[in-house]
Each structure stands twice: as C-alpha cells, then as structure tokens.
C-alpha cells in the first residue's frame, strides 16, 4: 500500500495542512495517507487526483494562460503588409 496520496481541494474549498498550516495547492499536492487527509477525502473537502491527471491538468493550465495564448496567436497569423495588392 502506498503511504502517500495525491489530492487537491474540491471546487470551492480551501483546506489547510494540519502540520504546515498552509493551504493545499489548487493544482494538488502529495500528502501522507493519514487519518486527517482520508477524512477530508471522505467528507468531500479534497478530491483524489491520479498522477497522470495532475500532469495533464498542469500542462493544460500552462497552455491556457493568456500570455502563452497571445504568443501562439501571434505566431500562427501570417504577417500582412500593405504592399501586397
């Protein structure tokens, strides 16, 4: 049995780590399989995320940033000059 689980807050929830007192990261974190985190899972405060899903979600989030979207748009559009008539 794995001693850790990868979890993230459920939509609309903010959950503190009882050890560090820091909020659980929105994209998820690796946490110990402890009674505290298992209770948070059971109550629906956090959701389990498979490692494959977390990598895909992180890549999607990085690709969807306005900064990168603007760069992609600018690169994909051909330049037009007024001399071509």
Backbone as a printed PyTorch tensor [residue, N CA C, xyz], in Angstrom:
tensor([[[  0.8500,  -1.1840,   0.0000],
         [  0.0000,   0.0000,   0.0000],
         [  0.8910,   1.2420,   0.0000]],

        [[  0.5100,   2.2030,  -0.8050],
         [  1.2660,   3.4490,  -0.8910],
         [  1.0120,   4.2920,   0.3530]],

        [[  2.0520,   4.9000,   0.8780],
         [  1.9220,   5.7120,   2.0860],
         [  1.5000,   7.1420,   1.8010]],

        [[  1.3920,   7.5100,   0.5090],
         [  1.0170,   8.8750,   0.1520],
         [ -0.0870,   8.8710,  -0.8920]],

        [[ -0.8240,   9.9810,  -0.9410],
         [ -1.8830,  10.1700,  -1.9320],
         [ -1.7090,  11.5480,  -2.5510]],

        [[ -2.1320,  11.6940,  -3.7970],
         [ -2.0820,  12.9910,  -4.4700],
         [ -3.4990,  13.5360,  -4.4760]],

        [[ -3.7000,  14.6680,  -3.8160],
         [ -5.0370,  15.2470,  -3.6660],
         [ -5.0120,  16.7310,  -3.9860]],

        [[ -6.1940,  17.2720,  -4.2630],
         [ -6.3400,  18.7150,  -4.4430],
         [ -7.6540,  19.1270,  -3.8010]],

        [[ -7.8070,  20.4170,  -3.4920],
         [ -9.0620,  20.8640,  -2.8720],
         [-10.2440,  20.6430,  -3.8200]],

        [[-11.3800,  20.2990,  -3.2650],
         [-12.6050,  20.1980,  -4.0550],
         [-12.9840,  21.6120,  -4.5040]],

        [[-13.7140,  21.7450,  -5.6080],
         [-14.1170,  23.0780,  -6.0620],
         [-14.8150,  23.8630,  -4.9470]],

        [[-14.3570,  25.0840,  -4.7330],
         [-14.9450,  25.9440,  -3.7140],
         [-14.4260,  25.7140,  -2.3100]],

        [[-13.4790,  24.8010,  -2.1410],
         [-12.9430,  24.5050,  -0.7990],
         [-11.5070,  24.9990,  -0.6640]],

        [[-11.1800,  25.4290,   0.5280],
         [ -9.8080,  25.7660,   0.8970],
         [ -9.4840,  24.9150,   2.1200]],

        [[ -8.4490,  24.0990,   2.0050],
         [ -8.1230,  23.1510,   3.0680],
         [ -6.6920,  23.3870,   3.5310]],

        [[ -6.5140,  23.5050,   4.8430],
         [ -5.1770,  23.7100,   5.4120],
         [ -4.5360,  22.3850,   5.7860]],

        [[ -3.2370,  22.3320,   5.5850],
         [ -2.4550,  21.1940,   6.0480],
         [ -2.2990,  21.3520,   7.5530]],

        [[ -2.6320,  20.3440,   8.3530],
         [ -2.5680,  20.4930,   9.8090],
         [ -1.1420,  20.6250,  10.3420]],

        [[ -0.1560,  20.2250,   9.5620],
         [  1.2390,  20.3070,  10.0030],
         [  1.8380,  21.6660,   9.6560]],

        [[  1.7030,  22.0870,   8.3900],
         [  2.3300,  23.3320,   7.9340],
         [  1.4180,  24.5470,   8.0780]],

        [[  0.1240,  24.3070,   8.2210],
         [ -0.9040,  25.3540,   8.2760],
         [ -1.0360,  26.1160,   6.9510]],

        [[ -0.3910,  25.6300,   5.9050],
         [ -0.5070,  26.2390,   4.5770],
         [ -1.7120,  25.6360,   3.8630]],

        [[ -2.3280,  26.4330,   2.9850],
         [ -3.4450,  25.9240,   2.1930],
         [ -2.9450,  24.8920,   1.1920]],

        [[ -3.7380,  23.8780,   0.9740],
         [ -3.4300,  22.8690,  -0.0290],
         [ -3.4370,  23.5490,  -1.3960]],

        [[ -2.4080,  23.3110,  -2.1890],
         [ -2.2790,  23.9490,  -3.5010],
         [ -3.4550,  23.5760,  -4.3970]],

        [[ -3.9150,  24.5470,  -5.1830],
         [ -5.0620,  24.3420,  -6.0700],
         [ -4.8270,  23.2230,  -7.0770]],

        [[ -3.6040,  23.1000,  -7.5620],
         [ -3.2720,  22.0640,  -8.5440],
         [ -3.0270,  20.7100,  -7.8970]],

        [[ -2.9610,  20.6700,  -6.5650],
         [ -2.8100,  19.4160,  -5.8430],
         [ -1.4270,  19.2180,  -5.2680]],

        [[ -1.3520,  18.3190,  -4.3010],
         [ -0.0890,  18.0120,  -3.6350],
         [ -0.0780,  16.5640,  -3.1850]],

        [[  1.1300,  16.0600,  -3.0230],
         [  1.3380,  14.7320,  -2.4530],
         [  1.2410,  14.8730,  -0.9370]],

        [[  0.3840,  14.0790,  -0.3040],
         [  0.1980,  14.1460,   1.1510],
         [  0.2360,  12.7440,   1.7360]],

        [[  0.5800,  12.6400,   3.0250],
         [  0.6040,  11.3140,   3.6540],
         [ -0.8130,  10.7390,   3.7540]],

        [[ -0.9010,   9.4360,   3.6360],
         [ -2.1900,   8.7460,   3.7830],
         [ -2.4840,   8.6590,   5.2850]],

        [[ -2.9150,   9.7840,   5.8550],
         [ -3.1560,   9.8730,   7.2990],
         [ -4.6560,   9.9530,   7.5630]],

        [[ -5.0610,   9.7290,   8.8030],
         [ -6.4870,   9.8500,   9.1300],
         [ -7.0580,  11.2250,   8.7580]],

        [[ -6.2650,  12.2820,   8.9210],
         [ -6.7490,  13.6310,   8.5990],
         [ -7.1180,  13.7370,   7.1150]],

        [[ -6.1750,  13.3540,   6.2240],
         [ -6.4270,  13.5030,   4.7890],
         [ -7.4740,  12.5060,   4.3020]],

        [[ -7.5080,  11.3250,   4.8650],
         [ -8.5500,  10.3600,   4.4880],
         [ -9.9340,  10.8540,   4.9080]],

        [[-10.0100,  11.5250,   6.0430],
         [-11.2860,  12.1120,   6.4900],
         [-11.6970,  13.2440,   5.5520]],

        [[-10.7300,  14.0770,   5.1490],
         [-11.0360,  15.1650,   4.2010],
         [-11.5720,  14.5850,   2.8840]],

        [[-10.9870,  13.4760,   2.4280],
         [-11.4800,  12.8010,   1.2190],
         [-12.9050,  12.3070,   1.4120]],

        [[-13.1470,  11.6300,   2.5260],
         [-14.4700,  11.0550,   2.8020],
         [-15.5380,  12.1410,   2.8890]],

        [[-15.1890,  13.2990,   3.4630],
         [-16.1550,  14.3910,   3.6140],
         [-16.3040,  15.2370,   2.3470]],

        [[-15.4340,  15.0110,   1.3590],
         [-15.5450,  15.7410,   0.0990],
         [-14.8310,  17.0750,   0.0740]],

        [[-13.9860,  17.3580,   1.0740],
         [-13.2350,  18.6190,   1.0920],
         [-12.0760,  18.6050,   0.1060]],

        [[-11.5540,  17.4110,  -0.1840],
         [-10.4890,  17.2440,  -1.1660],
         [-10.8910,  16.1230,  -2.1080]],

        [[-10.2560,  16.0900,  -3.2710],
         [-10.5120,  15.0300,  -4.2380],
         [ -9.1960,  14.3590,  -4.6040]],

        [[ -9.2730,  13.0570,  -4.8350],
         [ -8.1070,  12.2830,  -5.2440],
         [ -7.7980,  12.5910,  -6.7000]],

        [[ -6.5180,  12.7620,  -7.0080],
         [ -6.0830,  13.0190,  -8.3750],
         [ -5.0210,  11.9900,  -8.7180]],

        [[ -5.2040,  11.2950,  -9.8310],
         [ -4.1630,  10.3500, -10.2480],
         [ -2.9800,  11.1520, -10.7720]],

        [[ -1.8010,  10.6070, -10.7010],
         [ -0.5950,  11.3180, -11.1400],
         [ -0.6910,  11.6930, -12.6110]],

        [[ -1.2810,  10.8300, -13.4580],
         [ -1.4110,  11.1380, -14.8790],
         [ -2.3120,  12.3510, -15.0840]],

        [[ -3.4310,  12.3970, -14.3470],
         [ -4.3610,  13.5180, -14.4740],
         [ -3.7190,  14.8140, -14.0300]],

        [[ -2.9260,  14.7800, -12.9690],
         [ -2.3290,  16.0100, -12.4640],
         [ -1.3340,  16.5730, -13.4610]],

        [[ -0.5610,  15.7180, -14.1290],
         [  0.3950,  16.1870, -15.1220],
         [ -0.3390,  16.7870, -16.3160]],

        [[ -1.4300,  16.1570, -16.7470],
         [ -2.2150,  16.6610, -17.8670],
         [ -2.8690,  17.9870, -17.5190]],

        [[ -3.4540,  18.0740, -16.3210],
         [ -4.1070,  19.3110, -15.9010],
         [ -3.1020,  20.4500, -15.8040]],

        [[ -1.9090,  20.1660, -15.2910],
         [ -0.8930,  21.2050, -15.1640],
         [ -0.4540,  21.6860, -16.5420]],

        [[ -0.2770,  20.7640, -17.4840],
         [  0.1040,  21.1380, -18.8410],
         [ -1.0060,  21.9640, -19.4880]],

        [[ -2.2670,  21.5580, -19.2900],
         [ -3.3960,  22.3090, -19.8320],
         [ -3.4640,  23.7030, -19.2270]],

        [[ -3.2330,  23.8060, -17.9340],
         [ -3.2810,  25.1050, -17.2570],
         [ -2.1820,  26.0150, -17.7800]],

        [[ -1.0010,  25.4710, -17.9960],
         [  0.1020,  26.2720, -18.5250],
         [ -0.1790,  26.7100, -19.9500]],

        [[ -0.8030,  25.8590, -20.7460],
         [ -1.1100,  26.1880, -22.1330],
         [ -2.2330,  27.2070, -22.2320]],

        [[ -3.0810,  27.2960, -21.2250],
         [ -4.2520,  28.1660, -21.2810],
         [ -3.9990,  29.5530, -20.7110]],

        [[ -2.7890,  29.8560, -20.2920],
         [ -2.5340,  31.1820, -19.7390],
         [ -2.6540,  32.2180, -20.8430]],

        [[ -3.1970,  33.3870, -20.5610],
         [ -3.3720,  34.4220, -21.5830],
         [ -2.0560,  34.8020, -22.2520]],

        [[ -0.9720,  34.7970, -21.4880],
         [  0.3260,  35.1650, -22.0290],
         [  0.7340,  34.2150, -23.1450]],

        [[  0.6490,  32.9150, -22.8790],
         [  1.0640,  31.9320, -23.8790],
         [  0.0720,  31.8870, -25.0380]],

        [[ -1.2040,  32.1010, -24.7730],
         [ -2.2030,  32.0920, -25.8390],
         [ -1.9440,  33.2370, -26.8060]],

        [[ -1.5800,  34.3990, -26.3020],
         [ -1.2720,  35.5420, -27.1510],
         [ -0.0630,  35.2820, -28.0200]],

        [[  0.9410,  34.6210, -27.4710],
         [  2.1430,  34.3010, -28.2360],
         [  1.8120,  33.3220, -29.3490]],

        [[  0.9900,  32.3040, -29.0390],
         [  0.6130,  31.3310, -30.0610],
         [ -0.1650,  32.0010, -31.1840]],

        [[ -1.0850,  32.8700, -30.8140],
         [ -1.9040,  33.5550, -31.8050],
         [ -1.0250,  34.4100, -32.7130]],

        [[ -0.0800,  35.1310, -32.1300],
         [  0.7930,  35.9990, -32.9060],
         [  1.6780,  35.1830, -33.8390]],

        [[  2.1190,  34.0240, -33.4070],
         [  2.9830,  33.1910, -34.2310],
         [  2.2080,  32.5220, -35.3510]],

        [[  0.9490,  32.2180, -35.1470],
         [  0.1880,  31.4740, -36.1420],
         [ -0.3950,  32.3670, -37.2300]],

        [[ -0.4510,  33.6690, -37.0250],
         [ -1.0260,  34.5660, -38.0180],
         [  0.0680,  35.0560, -38.9630]],

        [[ -0.1740,  34.9340, -40.2640],
         [  0.8220,  35.4320, -41.2160],
         [  0.8680,  36.9560, -41.1620]],

        [[  2.0360,  37.4770, -41.3960],
         [  2.1660,  38.9390, -41.3960],
         [  1.6640,  39.4600, -42.7290]],

        [[  0.9910,  40.5810, -42.6770],
         [  0.4560,  41.1800, -43.8910],
         [  1.0280,  42.5800, -44.0170]],

        [[  1.4800,  42.9010, -45.1940],
         [  1.9590,  44.2630, -45.4120],
         [  1.0390,  44.9350, -46.4180]],

        [[  1.0270,  46.2270, -46.4140],
         [  0.1540,  46.9880, -47.3030],
         [  0.6280,  46.9680, -48.7400]],

        [[  1.8310,  46.4350, -49.0130],
         [  2.3840,  46.4230, -50.3650],
         [  1.8190,  45.3020, -51.2320]],

        [[  1.1360,  44.3480, -50.6240],
         [  0.6380,  43.2010, -51.3810],
         [ -0.7530,  43.4790, -51.9340]],

        [[ -0.8450,  44.0960, -53.0840],
         [ -2.1540,  44.3400, -53.7040],
         [ -2.1290,  44.0450, -55.1510]]])
